[in-house]
Amino acid sequence: MWKSILDYPFKSGGAPLDASGTNNHGTPTAILFGFDGAAPGSGFFHFDGGEARVHVPYNETWNDLVGVRVEAVVRIDDIDPIKKRNIIVDASNSFAFWVGRMGFVGAACLGKKEAEPAEDGDIDAFVATEFDELDDVEWKRIHTFGSHAVEGAPRKIEPGQWAKLLFVHDGFSMKLYIDGILAAYRGGMKDPVFGVQSAGVMIGRRHTLPATLHAFKGDIDRLRIWKFDPYARHRRFFCRKMDVGDEACWRGLFKAIQRARQNKKTREAMEQVLICLEEAEQGFIQAVAAQGQGAMARSRAFAREYQSLLCANDIAGKRMQSFIGAWNAWVSTDLGQAYANYLAAVASCLPLIEQVMPDAASCLGKKDPDFRAFLGLLAGTCPPATEPVAYGGGSDNGPSYPSNDKPQEY
């Protein structure tokens, strides 16, 4: 689902060299390099809260983002109640990611303006008045305090301590994570992330004045940015070798979903389907996150094993049976109610799916016997394995998480 477009490990003696393969190398100004970063062998860039910055020139990799993920390992120097933001990334007229006053984390993406008032208590809100198209677009923000905070609990980072921050906009929702724990969620996003404009990307400062009021003061150990890959889900699903007729049926279903999103008559209903499924998934993810880092690592291990079985076309055999047995044992013990809520939420989405795509079940009803057998395992029509496979933690090799007259303020 994601493609790396910028990766600064900061291990090259102070040079912001991009390891993603997209040549998004940066030009540093007033940067100090340190060797004792957050992890053994890692370095960091020190930003002085003034002129220090890294500028990444625009190139075509910043076009058509649709969604974006930004991960940064940071350490702020102090809490400054006067400073508006410690800017981590400011992508010209596209998205921004920061540590706000008092250590709260925030992010924003530019999108079409909605007919709704600004949120109360938005201490980071800006007002832009210099652009003709201001009535058409606005910055959609998310913070780790207020109405977006998970379970209403504000979360922030502390000065002098390394923290791993992640911002995700997947086209339907925005999420903020602190040290792997979901800290804020905002659903109902209806717009993709706009492509970055010609000014490119600024790290450690804003593009526009007063830049120093938003300059990052502290250290950045690593910075990674991904863009949405529209073909990733297809590649993951179609890694499974299947009958020609079955594959044609599934590809037709994916194309039908795409047509429904593009058709004016069905677009809004299709978006409601996807938002419904997204919110159901996020409810379960939040429940997993509440269990702590161990639960998140175990969940990722299950996801990797499922993908491995899918690609091996072993979706109805004993290995999948053992996998489902292990999954059911885990969720029934630690996440029983949360998983029941998730299944109920997904079931509530089915009438919407049938309304938009009445033939969506054709691949299941007439073709692909292996997939129907897999659904039978999920439904419990086959007995679980007597010795389920144990799934632990392990590393996660994926993301551990138009014109220039758009408003520049967020």
TORKOL-4160 file (C-alpha; in steps of 0.2 Angstrom, whole numbers, padded with zeros to 4 digits, m for minus):
410
<pt num="1" X="0000" Y="0000" Z="0000"/>
<pt num="2" X="0015" Y="0012" Z="0003"/>
<pt num="3" X="0030" Y="0016" Z="m0008"/>
<pt num="4" X="0045" Y="0024" Z="0000"/>
<pt num="5" X="0050" Y="0041" Z="m0007"/>
<pt num="6" X="0061" Y="0048" Z="0006"/>
<pt num="7" X="0073" Y="0040" Z="0019"/>
<pt num="8" X="0085" Y="0049" Z="0029"/>
<pt num="9" X="0095" Y="0038" Z="0041"/>
<pt num="10" X="0107" Y="0052" Z="0046"/>
<pt num="11" X="0122" Y="0040" Z="0046"/>
<pt num="12" X="0132" Y="0049" Z="0032"/>
<pt num="13" X="0142" Y="0061" Z="0043"/>
<pt num="14" X="0129" Y="0075" Z="0041"/>
<pt num="15" X="0123" Y="0073" Z="0023"/>
<pt num="16" X="0104" Y="0071" Z="0020"/>
<pt num="17" X="0106" Y="0057" Z="0008"/>
<pt num="18" X="0090" Y="0049" Z="0002"/>
<pt num="19" X="0091" Y="0030" Z="0004"/>
<pt num="20" X="0074" Y="0027" Z="m0004"/>
<pt num="21" X="0080" Y="0026" Z="m0021"/>
<pt num="22" X="0070" Y="0041" Z="m0027"/>
<pt num="23" X="0085" Y="0054" Z="m0027"/>
<pt num="24" X="0076" Y="0065" Z="m0014"/>
<pt num="25" X="0093" Y="0071" Z="m0007"/>
<pt num="26" X="0092" Y="0087" Z="0003"/>
<pt num="27" X="0102" Y="0103" Z="0005"/>
<pt num="28" X="0106" Y="0107" Z="0024"/>
<pt num="29" X="0108" Y="0124" Z="0031"/>
<pt num="30" X="0115" Y="0128" Z="0048"/>
<pt num="31" X="0114" Y="0109" Z="0053"/>
<pt num="32" X="0125" Y="0101" Z="0067"/>
<pt num="33" X="0128" Y="0082" Z="0066"/>
<pt num="34" X="0128" Y="0071" Z="0081"/>
<pt num="35" X="0134" Y="0053" Z="0082"/>
<pt num="36" X="0124" Y="0046" Z="0097"/>
<pt num="37" X="0107" Y="0045" Z="0091"/>
<pt num="38" X="0092" Y="0035" Z="0097"/>
<pt num="39" X="0098" Y="0018" Z="0092"/>
<pt num="40" X="0116" Y="0011" Z="0093"/>
<pt num="41" X="0126" Y="0017" Z="0077"/>
<pt num="42" X="0113" Y="0030" Z="0072"/>
<pt num="43" X="0117" Y="0048" Z="0070"/>
<pt num="44" X="0106" Y="0064" Z="0071"/>
<pt num="45" X="0103" Y="0081" Z="0064"/>
<pt num="46" X="0102" Y="0095" Z="0077"/>
<pt num="47" X="0091" Y="0110" Z="0073"/>
<pt num="48" X="0093" Y="0126" Z="0083"/>
<pt num="49" X="0076" Y="0133" Z="0082"/>
<pt num="50" X="0081" Y="0146" Z="0070"/>
<pt num="51" X="0090" Y="0145" Z="0053"/>
<pt num="52" X="0093" Y="0127" Z="0053"/>
<pt num="53" X="0084" Y="0117" Z="0040"/>
<pt num="54" X="0085" Y="0104" Z="0026"/>
<pt num="55" X="0077" Y="0108" Z="0009"/>
<pt num="56" X="0072" Y="0094" Z="m0002"/>
<pt num="57" X="0069" Y="0101" Z="m0020"/>
<pt num="58" X="0053" Y="0096" Z="m0029"/>
<pt num="59" X="0053" Y="0082" Z="m0041"/>
<pt num="60" X="0039" Y="0071" Z="m0049"/>
<pt num="61" X="0039" Y="0058" Z="m0035"/>
<pt num="62" X="0029" Y="0071" Z="m0025"/>
<pt num="63" X="0015" Y="0071" Z="m0037"/>
<pt num="64" X="m0002" Y="0061" Z="m0035"/>
<pt num="65" X="0001" Y="0057" Z="m0017"/>
<pt num="66" X="m0017" Y="0052" Z="m0013"/>
<pt num="67" X="m0010" Y="0046" Z="0005"/>
<pt num="68" X="0005" Y="0049" Z="0015"/>
<pt num="69" X="0015" Y="0042" Z="0029"/>
<pt num="70" X="0028" Y="0051" Z="0039"/>
<pt num="71" X="0039" Y="0043" Z="0052"/>
<pt num="72" X="0051" Y="0053" Z="0063"/>
<pt num="73" X="0062" Y="0049" Z="0078"/>
<pt num="74" X="0064" Y="0065" Z="0087"/>
<pt num="75" X="0070" Y="0073" Z="0103"/>
<pt num="76" X="0064" Y="0091" Z="0107"/>
<pt num="77" X="0075" Y="0102" Z="0117"/>
<pt num="78" X="0062" Y="0110" Z="0128"/>
<pt num="79" X="0044" Y="0116" Z="0129"/>
<pt num="80" X="0041" Y="0133" Z="0122"/>
<pt num="81" X="0024" Y="0141" Z="0126"/>
<pt num="82" X="0028" Y="0155" Z="0114"/>
<pt num="83" X="0033" Y="0144" Z="0099"/>
<pt num="84" X="0018" Y="0139" Z="0088"/>
<pt num="85" X="0026" Y="0123" Z="0082"/>
<pt num="86" X="0042" Y="0113" Z="0080"/>
<pt num="87" X="0040" Y="0109" Z="0062"/>
<pt num="88" X="0046" Y="0092" Z="0057"/>
<pt num="89" X="0041" Y="0092" Z="0039"/>
<pt num="90" X="0032" Y="0106" Z="0029"/>
<pt num="91" X="0028" Y="0099" Z="0011"/>
<pt num="92" X="0023" Y="0114" Z="0001"/>
<pt num="93" X="0004" Y="0116" Z="0000"/>
<pt num="94" X="0001" Y="0097" Z="0003"/>
<pt num="95" X="0005" Y="0091" Z="0021"/>
<pt num="96" X="0014" Y="0096" Z="0037"/>
<pt num="97" X="0019" Y="0087" Z="0053"/>
<pt num="98" X="0025" Y="0094" Z="0069"/>
<pt num="99" X="0027" Y="0094" Z="0088"/>
<pt num="100" X="0016" Y="0108" Z="0095"/>
<pt num="101" X="0017" Y="0119" Z="0110"/>
<pt num="102" X="0018" Y="0109" Z="0126"/>
<pt num="103" X="0023" Y="0094" Z="0117"/>
<pt num="104" X="0007" Y="0088" Z="0109"/>
<pt num="105" X="0009" Y="0081" Z="0091"/>
<pt num="106" X="0000" Y="0087" Z="0076"/>
<pt num="107" X="m0002" Y="0086" Z="0057"/>
<pt num="108" X="m0012" Y="0093" Z="0043"/>
<pt num="109" X="m0016" Y="0090" Z="0025"/>
<pt num="110" X="m0024" Y="0102" Z="0012"/>
<pt num="111" X="m0041" Y="0097" Z="0006"/>
<pt num="112" X="m0058" Y="0104" Z="0000"/>
<pt num="113" X="m0067" Y="0115" Z="0012"/>
<pt num="114" X="m0081" Y="0108" Z="0021"/>
<pt num="115" X="m0097" Y="0117" Z="0028"/>
<pt num="116" X="m0092" Y="0115" Z="0046"/>
<pt num="117" X="m0085" Y="0127" Z="0059"/>
<pt num="118" X="m0068" Y="0126" Z="0066"/>
<pt num="119" X="m0065" Y="0115" Z="0081"/>
<pt num="120" X="m0065" Y="0123" Z="0098"/>
<pt num="121" X="m0049" Y="0124" Z="0107"/>
<pt num="122" X="m0038" Y="0122" Z="0091"/>
<pt num="123" X="m0023" Y="0131" Z="0099"/>
<pt num="124" X="m0013" Y="0128" Z="0083"/>
<pt num="125" X="m0026" Y="0135" Z="0071"/>
<pt num="126" X="m0020" Y="0148" Z="0058"/>
<pt num="127" X="m0030" Y="0160" Z="0047"/>
<pt num="128" X="m0025" Y="0163" Z="0029"/>
<pt num="129" X="m0032" Y="0177" Z="0019"/>
<pt num="130" X="m0021" Y="0181" Z="0005"/>
<pt num="131" X="m0027" Y="0168" Z="m0008"/>
<pt num="132" X="m0041" Y="0169" Z="m0020"/>
<pt num="133" X="m0046" Y="0151" Z="m0019"/>
<pt num="134" X="m0047" Y="0151" Z="0000"/>
<pt num="135" X="m0066" Y="0147" Z="m0001"/>
<pt num="136" X="m0062" Y="0131" Z="m0010"/>
<pt num="137" X="m0048" Y="0123" Z="0001"/>
<pt num="138" X="m0043" Y="0122" Z="0019"/>
<pt num="139" X="m0031" Y="0113" Z="0030"/>
<pt num="140" X="m0038" Y="0098" Z="0039"/>
<pt num="141" X="m0029" Y="0096" Z="0056"/>
<pt num="142" X="m0027" Y="0082" Z="0069"/>
<pt num="143" X="m0019" Y="0083" Z="0086"/>
<pt num="144" X="m0015" Y="0072" Z="0100"/>
<pt num="145" X="m0027" Y="0082" Z="0111"/>
<pt num="146" X="m0045" Y="0087" Z="0111"/>
<pt num="147" X="m0058" Y="0077" Z="0100"/>
<pt num="148" X="m0046" Y="0068" Z="0090"/>
<pt num="149" X="m0036" Y="0060" Z="0105"/>
<pt num="150" X="m0040" Y="0041" Z="0107"/>
<pt num="151" X="m0052" Y="0039" Z="0122"/>
<pt num="152" X="m0051" Y="0057" Z="0125"/>
<pt num="153" X="m0034" Y="0056" Z="0133"/>
<pt num="154" X="m0021" Y="0069" Z="0128"/>
<pt num="155" X="m0004" Y="0062" Z="0124"/>
<pt num="156" X="0012" Y="0072" Z="0122"/>
<pt num="157" X="0031" Y="0069" Z="0121"/>
<pt num="158" X="0043" Y="0075" Z="0134"/>
<pt num="159" X="0059" Y="0086" Z="0131"/>
<pt num="160" X="0075" Y="0078" Z="0131"/>
<pt num="161" X="0068" Y="0060" Z="0127"/>
<pt num="162" X="0068" Y="0052" Z="0110"/>
<pt num="163" X="0051" Y="0048" Z="0103"/>
<pt num="164" X="0045" Y="0039" Z="0087"/>
<pt num="165" X="0031" Y="0048" Z="0079"/>
<pt num="166" X="0021" Y="0043" Z="0065"/>
<pt num="167" X="0008" Y="0052" Z="0054"/>
<pt num="168" X="m0004" Y="0043" Z="0042"/>
<pt num="169" X="m0016" Y="0049" Z="0030"/>
<pt num="170" X="m0023" Y="0035" Z="0020"/>
<pt num="171" X="m0036" Y="0044" Z="0010"/>
<pt num="172" X="m0050" Y="0040" Z="0022"/>
<pt num="173" X="m0043" Y="0045" Z="0039"/>
<pt num="174" X="m0029" Y="0053" Z="0048"/>
<pt num="175" X="m0019" Y="0045" Z="0062"/>
<pt num="176" X="m0005" Y="0050" Z="0074"/>
<pt num="177" X="0005" Y="0037" Z="0084"/>
<pt num="178" X="0018" Y="0040" Z="0098"/>
<pt num="179" X="0030" Y="0026" Z="0101"/>
<pt num="180" X="0019" Y="0014" Z="0091"/>
<pt num="181" X="0003" Y="0018" Z="0101"/>
<pt num="182" X="m0011" Y="0026" Z="0092"/>
<pt num="183" X="m0013" Y="0043" Z="0100"/>
<pt num="184" X="m0026" Y="0052" Z="0088"/>
<pt num="185" X="m0038" Y="0047" Z="0075"/>
<pt num="186" X="m0049" Y="0058" Z="0063"/>
<pt num="187" X="m0060" Y="0048" Z="0051"/>
<pt num="188" X="m0072" Y="0054" Z="0037"/>
<pt num="189" X="m0058" Y="0061" Z="0026"/>
<pt num="190" X="m0066" Y="0063" Z="0008"/>
<pt num="191" X="m0051" Y="0070" Z="m0001"/>
<pt num="192" X="m0034" Y="0063" Z="m0006"/>
<pt num="193" X="m0018" Y="0071" Z="m0001"/>
<pt num="194" X="m0013" Y="0085" Z="m0014"/>
<pt num="195" X="0003" Y="0083" Z="m0023"/>
<pt num="196" X="0018" Y="0094" Z="m0016"/>
<pt num="197" X="0020" Y="0110" Z="m0025"/>
<pt num="198" X="0036" Y="0118" Z="m0033"/>
<pt num="199" X="0043" Y="0124" Z="m0017"/>
<pt num="200" X="0047" Y="0106" Z="m0012"/>
<pt num="201" X="0049" Y="0100" Z="0005"/>
<pt num="202" X="0056" Y="0109" Z="0020"/>
<pt num="203" X="0063" Y="0099" Z="0036"/>
<pt num="204" X="0064" Y="0108" Z="0052"/>
<pt num="205" X="0056" Y="0124" Z="0047"/>
<pt num="206" X="0041" Y="0131" Z="0037"/>
<pt num="207" X="0042" Y="0137" Z="0020"/>
<pt num="208" X="0033" Y="0154" Z="0024"/>
<pt num="209" X="0037" Y="0168" Z="0036"/>
<pt num="210" X="0038" Y="0169" Z="0051"/>
<pt num="211" X="0048" Y="0153" Z="0049"/>
<pt num="212" X="0058" Y="0154" Z="0065"/>
<pt num="213" X="0041" Y="0154" Z="0075"/>
<pt num="214" X="0039" Y="0137" Z="0069"/>
<pt num="215" X="0057" Y="0131" Z="0068"/>
<pt num="216" X="0061" Y="0114" Z="0075"/>
<pt num="217" X="0072" Y="0115" Z="0091"/>
<pt num="218" X="0080" Y="0098" Z="0095"/>
<pt num="219" X="0086" Y="0083" Z="0086"/>
<pt num="220" X="0080" Y="0071" Z="0072"/>
<pt num="221" X="0087" Y="0054" Z="0072"/>
<pt num="222" X="0078" Y="0047" Z="0056"/>
<pt num="223" X="0065" Y="0053" Z="0044"/>
<pt num="224" X="0055" Y="0042" Z="0032"/>
<pt num="225" X="0041" Y="0047" Z="0020"/>
<pt num="226" X="0030" Y="0035" Z="0010"/>
<pt num="227" X="0017" Y="0039" Z="m0003"/>
<pt num="228" X="0001" Y="0029" Z="m0007"/>
<pt num="229" X="0004" Y="0015" Z="m0019"/>
<pt num="230" X="m0013" Y="0011" Z="m0028"/>
<pt num="231" X="m0007" Y="m0006" Z="m0034"/>
<pt num="232" X="m0001" Y="m0013" Z="m0018"/>
<pt num="233" X="m0017" Y="m0021" Z="m0012"/>
<pt num="234" X="m0019" Y="m0029" Z="m0030"/>
<pt num="235" X="m0001" Y="m0036" Z="m0029"/>
<pt num="236" X="m0004" Y="m0043" Z="m0012"/>
<pt num="237" X="m0020" Y="m0051" Z="m0016"/>
<pt num="238" X="m0015" Y="m0057" Z="m0033"/>
<pt num="239" X="0001" Y="m0065" Z="m0027"/>
<pt num="240" X="m0009" Y="m0080" Z="m0025"/>
<pt num="241" X="m0009" Y="m0092" Z="m0039"/>
<pt num="242" X="m0027" Y="m0096" Z="m0045"/>
<pt num="243" X="m0037" Y="m0103" Z="m0059"/>
<pt num="244" X="m0038" Y="m0091" Z="m0074"/>
<pt num="245" X="m0057" Y="m0089" Z="m0072"/>
<pt num="246" X="m0056" Y="m0086" Z="m0053"/>
<pt num="247" X="m0042" Y="m0073" Z="m0056"/>
<pt num="248" X="m0053" Y="m0064" Z="m0070"/>
<pt num="249" X="m0068" Y="m0064" Z="m0058"/>
<pt num="250" X="m0058" Y="m0056" Z="m0044"/>
<pt num="251" X="m0050" Y="m0043" Z="m0056"/>
<pt num="252" X="m0067" Y="m0038" Z="m0062"/>
<pt num="253" X="m0072" Y="m0035" Z="m0044"/>
<pt num="254" X="m0058" Y="m0024" Z="m0041"/>
<pt num="255" X="m0062" Y="m0014" Z="m0057"/>
<pt num="256" X="m0080" Y="m0013" Z="m0052"/>
<pt num="257" X="m0074" Y="m0005" Z="m0035"/>
<pt num="258" X="m0064" Y="0007" Z="m0045"/>
<pt num="259" X="m0078" Y="0012" Z="m0057"/>
<pt num="260" X="m0090" Y="0014" Z="m0042"/>
<pt num="261" X="m0078" Y="0027" Z="m0034"/>
<pt num="262" X="m0077" Y="0036" Z="m0051"/>
<pt num="263" X="m0095" Y="0036" Z="m0056"/>
<pt num="264" X="m0104" Y="0052" Z="m0050"/>
<pt num="265" X="m0120" Y="0042" Z="m0046"/>
<pt num="266" X="m0111" Y="0029" Z="m0035"/>
<pt num="267" X="m0096" Y="0039" Z="m0029"/>
<pt num="268" X="m0103" Y="0045" Z="m0012"/>
<pt num="269" X="m0111" Y="0028" Z="m0008"/>
<pt num="270" X="m0094" Y="0019" Z="m0012"/>
<pt num="271" X="m0085" Y="0031" Z="m0001"/>
<pt num="272" X="m0097" Y="0027" Z="0013"/>
<pt num="273" X="m0093" Y="0009" Z="0011"/>
<pt num="274" X="m0075" Y="0012" Z="0012"/>
<pt num="275" X="m0076" Y="0023" Z="0027"/>
<pt num="276" X="m0088" Y="0011" Z="0036"/>
<pt num="277" X="m0075" Y="m0003" Z="0034"/>
<pt num="278" X="m0060" Y="0009" Z="0039"/>
<pt num="279" X="m0069" Y="0014" Z="0055"/>
<pt num="280" X="m0073" Y="m0004" Z="0059"/>
<pt num="281" X="m0055" Y="m0008" Z="0057"/>
<pt num="282" X="m0048" Y="0007" Z="0067"/>
<pt num="283" X="m0059" Y="0002" Z="0081"/>
<pt num="284" X="m0051" Y="m0015" Z="0082"/>
<pt num="285" X="m0033" Y="m0007" Z="0080"/>
<pt num="286" X="m0036" Y="0004" Z="0094"/>
<pt num="287" X="m0041" Y="m0010" Z="0105"/>
<pt num="288" X="m0025" Y="m0019" Z="0100"/>
<pt num="289" X="m0015" Y="m0003" Z="0103"/>
<pt num="290" X="m0022" Y="m0002" Z="0121"/>
<pt num="291" X="m0015" Y="m0019" Z="0125"/>
<pt num="292" X="0003" Y="m0012" Z="0123"/>
<pt num="293" X="0018" Y="m0014" Z="0111"/>
<pt num="294" X="0018" Y="m0033" Z="0113"/>
<pt num="295" X="0000" Y="m0034" Z="0106"/>
<pt num="296" X="0005" Y="m0023" Z="0092"/>
<pt num="297" X="0020" Y="m0034" Z="0088"/>
<pt num="298" X="0010" Y="m0050" Z="0089"/>
<pt num="299" X="m0003" Y="m0042" Z="0077"/>
<pt num="300" X="0010" Y="m0038" Z="0064"/>
<pt num="301" X="0017" Y="m0056" Z="0065"/>
<pt num="302" X="m0001" Y="m0063" Z="0062"/>
<pt num="303" X="m0002" Y="m0051" Z="0047"/>
<pt num="304" X="0015" Y="m0056" Z="0040"/>
<pt num="305" X="0010" Y="m0075" Z="0042"/>
<pt num="306" X="m0007" Y="m0072" Z="0033"/>
<pt num="307" X="0002" Y="m0064" Z="0018"/>
<pt num="308" X="0014" Y="m0078" Z="0017"/>
<pt num="309" X="0000" Y="m0091" Z="0017"/>
<pt num="310" X="m0010" Y="m0081" Z="0004"/>
<pt num="311" X="0005" Y="m0080" Z="m0008"/>
<pt num="312" X="0008" Y="m0099" Z="m0006"/>
<pt num="313" X="m0010" Y="m0102" Z="m0010"/>
<pt num="314" X="m0011" Y="m0112" Z="0006"/>
<pt num="315" X="m0027" Y="m0104" Z="0012"/>
<pt num="316" X="m0038" Y="m0119" Z="0015"/>
<pt num="317" X="m0025" Y="m0132" Z="0022"/>
<pt num="318" X="m0018" Y="m0137" Z="0038"/>
<pt num="319" X="m0006" Y="m0122" Z="0040"/>
<pt num="320" X="m0020" Y="m0110" Z="0038"/>
<pt num="321" X="m0031" Y="m0120" Z="0050"/>
<pt num="322" X="m0017" Y="m0119" Z="0063"/>
<pt num="323" X="m0015" Y="m0100" Z="0059"/>
<pt num="324" X="m0034" Y="m0097" Z="0062"/>
<pt num="325" X="m0033" Y="m0108" Z="0078"/>
<pt num="326" X="m0019" Y="m0097" Z="0085"/>
<pt num="327" X="m0028" Y="m0081" Z="0080"/>
<pt num="328" X="m0045" Y="m0086" Z="0088"/>
<pt num="329" X="m0036" Y="m0092" Z="0103"/>
<pt num="330" X="m0027" Y="m0075" Z="0105"/>
<pt num="331" X="m0042" Y="m0063" Z="0101"/>
<pt num="332" X="m0054" Y="m0074" Z="0112"/>
<pt num="333" X="m0042" Y="m0072" Z="0127"/>
<pt num="334" X="m0036" Y="m0054" Z="0125"/>
<pt num="335" X="m0048" Y="m0045" Z="0113"/>
<pt num="336" X="m0064" Y="m0055" Z="0114"/>
<pt num="337" X="m0076" Y="m0040" Z="0115"/>
<pt num="338" X="m0066" Y="m0029" Z="0104"/>
<pt num="339" X="m0066" Y="m0043" Z="0090"/>
<pt num="340" X="m0085" Y="m0046" Z="0092"/>
<pt num="341" X="m0087" Y="m0027" Z="0090"/>
<pt num="342" X="m0077" Y="m0027" Z="0074"/>
<pt num="343" X="m0086" Y="m0041" Z="0067"/>
<pt num="344" X="m0103" Y="m0033" Z="0071"/>
<pt num="345" X="m0096" Y="m0016" Z="0063"/>
<pt num="346" X="m0091" Y="m0025" Z="0047"/>
<pt num="347" X="m0108" Y="m0034" Z="0046"/>
<pt num="348" X="m0116" Y="m0017" Z="0047"/>
<pt num="349" X="m0106" Y="m0012" Z="0031"/>
<pt num="350" X="m0113" Y="m0026" Z="0021"/>
<pt num="351" X="m0130" Y="m0018" Z="0016"/>
<pt num="352" X="m0120" Y="m0003" Z="0010"/>
<pt num="353" X="m0109" Y="m0015" Z="m0001"/>
<pt num="354" X="m0124" Y="m0024" Z="m0008"/>
<pt num="355" X="m0132" Y="m0008" Z="m0012"/>
<pt num="356" X="m0117" Y="m0001" Z="m0022"/>
<pt num="357" X="m0111" Y="m0018" Z="m0029"/>
<pt num="358" X="m0125" Y="m0031" Z="m0030"/>
<pt num="359" X="m0114" Y="m0043" Z="m0039"/>
<pt num="360" X="m0100" Y="m0042" Z="m0027"/>
<pt num="361" X="m0102" Y="m0060" Z="m0020"/>
<pt num="362" X="m0101" Y="m0068" Z="m0038"/>
<pt num="363" X="m0083" Y="m0073" Z="m0036"/>
<pt num="364" X="m0088" Y="m0082" Z="m0019"/>
<pt num="365" X="m0104" Y="m0090" Z="m0025"/>
<pt num="366" X="m0099" Y="m0097" Z="m0042"/>
<pt num="367" X="m0080" Y="m0098" Z="m0042"/>
<pt num="368" X="m0064" Y="m0099" Z="m0032"/>
<pt num="369" X="m0067" Y="m0115" Z="m0021"/>
<pt num="370" X="m0051" Y="m0112" Z="m0011"/>
<pt num="371" X="m0057" Y="m0095" Z="m0005"/>
<pt num="372" X="m0074" Y="m0102" Z="m0001"/>
<pt num="373" X="m0065" Y="m0116" Z="0009"/>
<pt num="374" X="m0055" Y="m0102" Z="0018"/>
<pt num="375" X="m0071" Y="m0093" Z="0023"/>
<pt num="376" X="m0077" Y="m0110" Z="0030"/>
<pt num="377" X="m0062" Y="m0110" Z="0041"/>
<pt num="378" X="m0066" Y="m0093" Z="0047"/>
<pt num="379" X="m0084" Y="m0097" Z="0050"/>
<pt num="380" X="m0078" Y="m0112" Z="0061"/>
<pt num="381" X="m0085" Y="m0125" Z="0049"/>
<pt num="382" X="m0069" Y="m0134" Z="0051"/>
<pt num="383" X="m0062" Y="m0139" Z="0068"/>
<pt num="384" X="m0047" Y="m0129" Z="0074"/>
<pt num="385" X="m0029" Y="m0137" Z="0074"/>
<pt num="386" X="m0025" Y="m0146" Z="0091"/>
<pt num="387" X="m0008" Y="m0137" Z="0092"/>
<pt num="388" X="m0010" Y="m0119" Z="0086"/>
<pt num="389" X="0006" Y="m0111" Z="0080"/>
<pt num="390" X="0013" Y="m0098" Z="0092"/>
<pt num="391" X="0015" Y="m0080" Z="0084"/>
<pt num="392" X="0027" Y="m0068" Z="0093"/>
<pt num="393" X="0034" Y="m0051" Z="0090"/>
<pt num="394" X="0048" Y="m0049" Z="0077"/>
<pt num="395" X="0053" Y="m0035" Z="0066"/>
<pt num="396" X="0042" Y="m0026" Z="0054"/>
<pt num="397" X="0050" Y="m0022" Z="0037"/>
<pt num="398" X="0036" Y="m0011" Z="0031"/>
<pt num="399" X="0033" Y="0007" Z="0037"/>
<pt num="400" X="0033" Y="0004" Z="0056"/>
<pt num="401" X="0021" Y="0012" Z="0053"/>
<pt num="402" X="m0010" Y="0107" Z="m0044"/>
<pt num="403" X="m0006" Y="0125" Z="m0045"/>
<pt num="404" X="0003" Y="0137" Z="m0033"/>
<pt num="405" X="m0012" Y="0147" Z="m0028"/>
<pt num="406" X="m0017" Y="0136" Z="m0013"/>
<pt num="407" X="m0017" Y="0143" Z="0004"/>
<pt num="408" X="0000" Y="0142" Z="0013"/>
<pt num="409" X="m0006" Y="0142" Z="0031"/>
<pt num="410" X="m0011" Y="0128" Z="0042"/>
